[in-house]
Amino acid sequence: MKNITVLSGGMGGARFLQGLRHAVAAGTLPGVAADAEITVVANTADDLWMHGLKICPDLDTVMYTLGDGIDQERGWGRRDESWSVKDELAAYGVEPTWFGLGDRDIATHLVRTQMLDAGYPLSAVTGALCNRWRPGVRLLPMTDDRVETHVAIADPSAPSGRRVVHFQEYWVRLRAAVPAETVVVVGLEESTPAPGVLDAVTGADLVLLPPSNPVVSVGTILGVPGVRDALRATEAPVVGLSPIVGGTHVRGMAHQMLTSIGVEVSAGAVGLHYGSRAGDAGGVLDGWLVDEQDADQVAAVRAAGLACAAVPLMMTDLDATAAMAAAAVELVR
């Protein structure tokens, strides 16, 4: 195998990519060349405009993590960050104050926004930013078009009894502490895949869906017209790794998002939600890995036409994460 494509969200996907890159370089993935190229198709439905700047949280988290600039404790933003601009905006009473842009991070958003204003598409801008960070992968946005995820929540004070907030407000300000009634991804149905995305899927030797949010990370990538069809058509095996361990997410809000679309919060149910490519229902997977805690769900997943195994899925360090990648390869060799 020379070409691996990964459909990734932010923190979980970025951590998995660290382990995958480590395993490829070490030559520990069975049948995968040590010089194999990794292409990452990243979710951009979390993107937003703030203070006149274009912010791409998942793209930046992958770029900073693989470029050794991430704040490891937070899992997002720049290491050794300062917050002078944020404090000054608050002093002026400028809203929103719940989303903090660090001084170092702002430089990235300034460069991105200036290039977008000059007419460059997001994919070209992302390539230019990666020239600095050198993440060791080819990083592509899922689309160059504006796509934004919004979440409907209950609000008794609103005439309809509910209001809709941007995904970032739901996650950062509300901390996903209120039930998500509906997820609405604005612009998704009208979007087109960014240059290189479909070729990365159809031309891959292996496609991986890491333990990212199946609704608002991987799910939005799959919602870009043409991506699901490319996954169905590719000759490469497609393997996913469960973000649900022991009945809940390890980090993030997969629990809340799955509940909002009526999918049971379990490792097996998420695999069935993605579905098998062997069927006629539009499934996208050939294999599905669950954690050892969820070994009792393997039989049901296999019965649905998916190769399935239970292995350790906690990304405690590089070696543990590399072992997860190796298990994904072994599942479909």
TIGUKE-95649 format. One record per residue (C-alpha): x, y, z. Coordinates in steps of 0.25 Angstrom, whole numbers, plus 5000, padded with zeros to 4 digits. Each point is the difference from the previous one (the first is absolute). Example, Ala and Ser with C-alpha at 12.3 -4.5 7.8 and 13.67 -1.06 7.14 Angstrom:
504949825031 500650144998 
//
This chain:
500050005000 500550144996 498950095002 499150015012 498850105001 499450045014 498750075002 500350085012 499450105010 500850085010 500649955013 499749854999 500349994985 501350085003 500549915011 499749884991 500850064989 501250025009 500049855003 499749964985 501250094995 500949945011 499649864996 500250024985 501450075003 500449885009 499549904989 499149935010 498850004992 499849864993 500150024985 500250155001 501250064994 500950095009 499950114990 498549994998 499350134998 498850045010 498950094995 499150065010 498650054996 499650095012 498750055004 499750154998 498550005005 500550055013 500650134993 499550145004 500350144997 500350085013 500650155001 500150004985 500949875000 499849874994 500249895010 500149854997 500149935013 500249854995 501050044988 500850085010 500049895011 500549904990 501150104995 500450045014 500049865005 500849944989 500950124999 500450005015 499350135003 498849955008 499750035014 500049865005 499350025013 498850074993 500149924987 499750124992 500750134997 501450045001 501049965010 500650125009 498850084996 499750145005 498750075000 500250154999 499150024989 498949925006 500150095013 500050134992 498749964992 499349975013 500550135006 499350074988 498749915003 500149934986 499249875000 500249894999 500949985012 499749855002 500949964988 501550035003 501050034989 501450005004 501050104995 500849894993 498849944994 499550134995 501250014991 499549874993 498650054998 500550144995 500949934989 498849914996 499050115000 500950094991 500249894990 498649975000 499750144997 501050004989 499249894993 500849885004 499149885003 500149935014 500749884995 501150094994 500150085013 500149875008 501149964992 500850135002 499849995015 500549865000 501350054993 500350065013 499649895009 500449884992 499049905006 500649884992 498649974994 499350074988 498850075007 498850044992 498750065005 498849924996 499450124992 500450144996 498650045002 499450075012 499449895009 499650025014 499449915011 498950065009 499349935011 498550025004 499850005016 498850025008 499850155004 498650035008 500250154997 500049984985 498750014993 500249864994 500549945013 501449984994 501150084994 501249964991 501450035004 501349984992 500749875003 501250085007 499050075009 499449865004 501349945003 500950125006 498950095007 499049895003 501049895002 499049914993 499349995014 498650024994 499349904991 500250014985 498649994993 500550014986 501350024992 499950094988 501250014991 499850124991 500550004986 500449855000 499049954990 500550114990 501549985003 501049934991 501249925004 501350085000 501049974989 500749875003 499049955010 499349904991 501349954994 500649985014 498849915003 500049924986 501549994999 500349965014 500549865004 499350025013 499050095006 499950025015 498950075008 500650035013 499350015014 499450144996 498650055003 499149914990 499050124999 500750134999 501449964996 500049874991 498550024998 500150134993 501249964991 499149884996 498950104997 500850084989 499449954987 500849904993 500949965013 499049885004 500049964985 501550004999 500149915013 499049914994 500849994987 501449995005 500849874999 500750035013 499549945013 499350105009 500249985015 499450085011 500450015015 498950025011 500050135007 499149945010 500649915011 499249945011 498750074996 500550144999 501050094993 501450015005 500150154998 499150104993 498549994997 499749884992 499049955010 499250134999 500050004985 499749854998 498850025009 499550124991 499949914988 499449885007 501249915000 500349915012 501350055007 500849874999 501249954992 499249904992 498950104997 500950104994 500649904991 498749964995 499750154998 501150014991 499649874993 500649894992 500450024985 499649864997 498550045002 499150094991 499750105011 501150094997 501049965011 501450044999 500949905008 500649864998 500549995015 499850065013 500850005013 499450015014 500750005013 500249885009 499050055009 499049994989 500349864995 498649955003 499650084988 500949944989 499149894996 498850104997 501050084991 500549884993 498649954998 499750144992 501149964990 501250075007 501349945004 500250045014 500949985012 500250055014 501350065003 500550115010 499650134994 500550105011 501050104994 500950005012 501350024993 500649994986 500349855000 498549975005 499550094989 500949934990 499549875004 498650044997 500450044986 500749864999 498749935004 499250084990 500949954989 500049865005 498549995000 499950024985 501349944995 
//
